[in-house]
């Protein structure tokens, strides 16, 4: 008994990352960091500014940053 070759299954939609840069991104330059800080200050977006400063100063990744709790950062007593 022989098995007929079936055609390869192909998706009808385009690839989601075609033409996009994937992988590790280049680090921010100091002038870019200061530009972001100034724009957040002008917009009076204090929460985002605090998170951005904490991320830059502590070199935390985004996934680690959102797991932080106030008790991890603030020392009471």
N, C-alpha and C positions, 0 to 999 in steps of 0.2 A: 504494500500500500504506500503510495507516494503522497507527500503533503505539498500542496500548491504553495508557491511563494506568495505571501500576502504583501500588498504594498505598504510601505512605511507610513506610519501615522504622522501627519504634520499638522501643526496648529495653523489655523486660518488667520490668526492675529499676528501683528508684527512683534518683534522682540522688544521688551520694555526698556532695555538698556543699550539699544543700538545707537552708536554715536556719542554716548555719554562717557565721561571719565569715571572709571571705577577704581576702587582701591584707596590707599591712603592719600589724603590730601596734604598739600604743602602747609606748613605752619604759618600763622598770621605774622605779619611784620609789625614792628612796634607802631608805625604810623597808622596801620589799619586798626590796631587795638585802641589807640587814642581816638581815632575817628568814630569808632563804635561807641566808646564811652561818652564822647561829646554829644553825639546824636541822642543817646539815651537820656542824658542830663537835660538837653533842650526839650525833649518830649516829656520830661518829668515822669519817666517810667522807672520808679524807684525799685520795684521788685526785680525787673529785668536787669537793671544796673547792678544791683547787689549780687544776683546770681552770676552775671558776667564777670564781675570783679573777683568773686570767690573762685570761679572756674579758672580764670587766668592766673590768679595768685597761687592757687593750690595745685594747679596742673591736673585737675580732675576731668575725667571724661563726662559727657552728658549723661550717660546712663548711671554713673556713680553719683553725679550731682543731684539728680532728682530723687535718689534714695535717701538723701540726708534728711534728718529731722532737726528741729530747733535745738533739741537737747544735745545733739552732736556738735553744734557750733557754739552755742551760748552756755557759758559757765555760770550757774546760779550759786548764790551763797555769798 
